[in-house]
Amino acid sequence: MTSDIDLSRDSVARVREAADIVEVVGEQVRLRRRGRTLEGLCPFHEEKTPSFSVDPDKGLYYCFGCHQGGDIFKFLMQTARLSFAEAVEQLARRYGVKLPPRSPDGERRRQESDRLRSLLEEAQAFFAARLGSAEGAAARRELERRGFDRETWPLFGFGWAPDDWRQLTDELGRRHPTGTLIAAGLAVQPDARTTPYDRFRKRITFPIRSVDGRLIAFGGRILGDGEPKYLNSPENPIFQKRSTLFCLDRARRPADQAGELLVVEGYFDCLSLHRVGITNAVATLGTALTPDHARLLRRRLGEGDRVVLCYDADEAGRRAAMTGIRVLLEAGVDVAVLVLPDGTDPDDVVRDGGAEAIRELLKRPASALEFLLGDLPEQPEALRREGLKLAPLVCAASNAATRQNLVEELARRLYLRPREIEEHGRAPARREGPIAPPGAAAARSAAPGERHLARILLECSPDWRARIVERVHSELIIDERVRSLLEAATDLPGDLAQADAVRELLGRCADERITSFVAELCNSDWPELTDDSIRSQLRVLLERQGRELSRRLAPRIRAAEERGDHGELELLLAEKARLRQKSADF
């Protein structure tokens, strides 16, 4: 969903200025002072000796072990699996920065969203109170029967929607217009002649929250007979089922630690897992896993992490798992499947065998292909015929390495060549090499002196920076990151302090690769920068550029000689001499 908050460079800069990177990083990393920087154990990889560094003045971090680096927004994006907009908004709320709306319509939508969330919080208080009242006795017994002690009820947000047509509507209608109750999905009015009534009745209720923990909707499970068994709030500006996963706000940190996220089908399946300490579980909301869900998961998962599907052990659950596998593979998400005993669901397994039963199954989930091949016939001819029906699915994997592995494994199991699988899948394997870390290619191809040029641009005086911009040819800079920094330094205000200049350069570049590159430079130990060292480093760079420009003049000089054009030849030779002198006079 596109943010309605203004994410212009000025707005982002205000948040960056207000936020404290040491405070935010320090919540996850124990930092100790080391000169002008702070160091600690990297949160992105296992290590015993600190290689993770934070420069508090410039607001940047870098790990010299795994080469992860960036600013405070990147840190939240990596550790909390937030989008850039989410990271900016979260920090703005935390540090009291009021971000303007993107437009008048954006402000209207934001105000409407705030009203809906406030109303939902009132409804949550109502449902929780009714659970503890006399009319909630049956709901309390059901929760206890399912193994949820009373102490856990506030933790999970359980509530009770009374078996009454208008109790919630009458209560909240004293303070809110009927139209707002309907917009929030709490009341229903089929037509203008009908009196509004409560959407949730005779149901145990569950709060549905966004990734950042804000209440956006409710789910309700009928108590006793009635249809539908589960009921969700209708979609509205703050709630879309196709892109919402129940309990993701609670599961994201445990998933980071476990390296996998467990996806189940129902509320109680998910909450039962959380109850016994398996807190990296989420649930879809009565829908199959959608491409929006898959993109959300891809953004939240780290490299090497996977999704484990854990659906009901029946035919409907198997179909849902097959759909989920395809959707996740297409999104580039690694996927496995937890195969449960026939006729059971995760809630059954937990209630019958406790946490240990599900943990034992989690030790050996089936790979996507093992699951897909599980029910195929054993006879070679039938196996091959039915197995080839899986070719489009395995060829749909967007990750090149995963696709190749799946194609080769399916070919092996069916006694075919990989090419035959690709032909049947109508998705020939793309010849993609491994993805290099951002900026790696640029770093490998960087010419001598360019890395030093970037460091100088970050730390030199405004006078030096202006001279560099004037004399260095940006079009001859090989490293794209350095070239972008040089171009961004044009017309940089001369009264900026060094740290402010760095932030301004990053704001002008707005590129994750450049942010990481700058973070590495700022957290590295360099010799002291002096006028002499600047001249020495820049002379190397300018001499190289002078030679390159002279080389480019050579064909024109030869052509002028061959034509006998002495005027043109004189001008070109003068230009060549000027280039040599330019680098020598720096």
Residue, then its C-alpha position, 0 to 999 in steps of 0.5 A: m500500500t502506498s504511503d500517504i505521508d510525504l516522503s520527500r527529501d526534506s521530510v526524510a531529512r527531518v526524521r533522520e535529524a531527530a532520530d538517534i541511531v545509537e539509541v535505536v541500534g543500542e536496543q539490539v546491539r551492546l555498543r562500546r565506545r572506540g574512538r569516534t565510533l562505537e562497536g559491538l557484535c553484528p546483529f546480522h551474522e554470528e561473530k565473537t569479535p566485534s566487527f560492527s561499527v556505528d558512527p553517531d555523528k554521521g548516523l551510519y553503521y557498517c559491519f566489516g565482517c558481513h559488509q552490511g551497512g547504511d543509515i538508521f532507516k536501513f537498520l530498521m528495514q533490515t532488523a524489523r523487516l520494514s519498507f522504507a516508508e514504514a521505517v520513516e513513519q515509525l521513526a517519525r512517530r517515535y521521535g515526535v516528527k510530524l510528517p505532512p501528508r503527500s496531498p490534501d487527499g492524503e491528509r483526508r485519508r490519514q484522518e479517516s484511518d486514524r478515526l477508524r483505528s480509534l474506533l476499533e480500539e474502543a470496540q476491542a475494549f468493549f469485546a474484552a469487557r464482555l468476555g469477563s462479564a456474565e454473558g461471556a461465561a460460555a466463551r471463557r469455558e471454550l478458551e479454557r477447553r482449548g488450553f488458553d489460561r486466563e492470564t493469556w487472554p489479554l496477551f492475545g486480545f481475546g474478546w466476546a461479541p454478545d449474542d445480541w443484535r445491537q449491543l455494540t452499535d448502541e454502546l459506540g453509537r453514543r459517541h460515533p456516527t452510524g456511518t463511521l461504525i459501518a465504515a469500520g466494519l463493526a455495524v451492518q446496514p443492508d439498505a437505507r430502510t434497515t436499522p444498523y446492527d452488530r456485525f460480530r455476534k455470538r463470537i469469540t473475537f480476535p484483534i487483527r493488527s498490521v505489521d507495526g502492531r496497530l489494530i486494523a480489523f477483527g476476526g470472530r469465531i462462532l460459538g456453537d452452531g452457525e455460519p460462517k464459522y469464522l468471520n472477518s471485518p470487511e475490507n476498508p482503507i486500513f484492512q485488506k485480507r489479501s495482504t494481511l497476515f494474522c500475528l505477523d506483528r508478533a511473529r516477525r522477530p521470532a522468525d528472524q531468530a529462527g530463520e523461518l516463518l510458519v504459515v497456517e490457515g486458522y486463528f486458533d491454529c496460529l494462536s495455539l502455536h504461540r501459546v506453546g512458545i512457537t511464536n514464529a507462526v502467522a495465519t492467512l485470513g480465510t483466503a489462500l496465500t496470495p501474491d501480495h502475501a508472498r511479496l510481504l513475506r519476501r520483504r520480511l525474510g532475510e537471505g537464507d530464510r524460508v516459509v514453512l506451510c502447515y495446513d490441515a492434513d486433508e484434501a483442501g489443505r493439500r490444495a491450499a499448500m500446492t497453491g501456496i508453494r507456487v505463489l511463494l516460488e514465483a515470489g522468490v521465497d524458499v518454501a517447505v511443507l510440514v506434513l501433519p498426521d491425516g485428518t489433523d490440523p496444527d491446533d489438534v497436534v498442539r492440544d494432543g501432543g503439546a509443543e514437543a509434538i509440533r517441534e518434532l515435526l518442524k525438525r524435518p519438514a518436507s521440501a516443496l518437491e517432496f511434498l508435491l511428489g508425495d502422492l504420485p503413483e509408483q509405476p514409472e510410466a504413470l509417475r512420469r506422466e503425472g510428474l510432468k504436470l509439476a513442470p510448470l510449477v517448478c519452472a515458475a520459481s523466480n529465483a534462478a538457483t532454486r529453479q535450477n535445483l527444482v528442475e534438476e531434482l524433478a528430472r532425476r526423480l522422473y528419469l528425464r533430462p532437465r531440458e525435458i522438464e523445462e520444455h514441459g514447463r514452458a519456462p526455460a531456465r534463465r542463465e542467471g549468475p549469482i547475485a552480487p552484493p550491492g555495489a560489489a561490481a562497482a567496487r571491483s572495477a573502481a580505478p585507483g584513487e576513486r575510493h580516496l576521492a569518495r572519502i575526501l568528498l565526505e570529510c574535506s572542507p567546502d573550499w576543497r569540495a568546490r575545487i574537486v567538483e570543478r576539476v574532476h571529470s565525473e564522466l570518467i569516474i568508473d565507480e558509479r557510487v563515487r560518480s553519484l557522490l561527486e555529482a551530488a556535491t555540486d552546489l553543496p552549501g558551503d556552511l554545512a558542518q561535516a556531518d550535515a554535509v554527509r547527510e545532505l549528500l546521502g539525501r541527494c543520492a537516495d541510493e541504498r548502495i551509496t548509503s552502504f558505501v558511505a557507511e563503510l567509509c565513515n566507519s573505517d580507520w583512515p589516516e588523518l586528512t590534510d591538505d597535502s594528503i588531499r593533493s597527493q590523492l587527487r593528483v593520482l586521480l587527475e593524472r589518470q583522467g588526463r591520460e584517458l582524455s589524452r588517449r581520447l584525443a589521439p584519434r582526432i590528432r591522427a586524423a588532423e595530421e592525415r588531413g593536413d589540418h594544421g589549425e585543428l592539429e594545433l588546437l588539439l595539441a594545446e588541449k592535450a598539453r592543458l590536460r597534463q598541466k591541469s593535473a600537475d597544478f592541482 
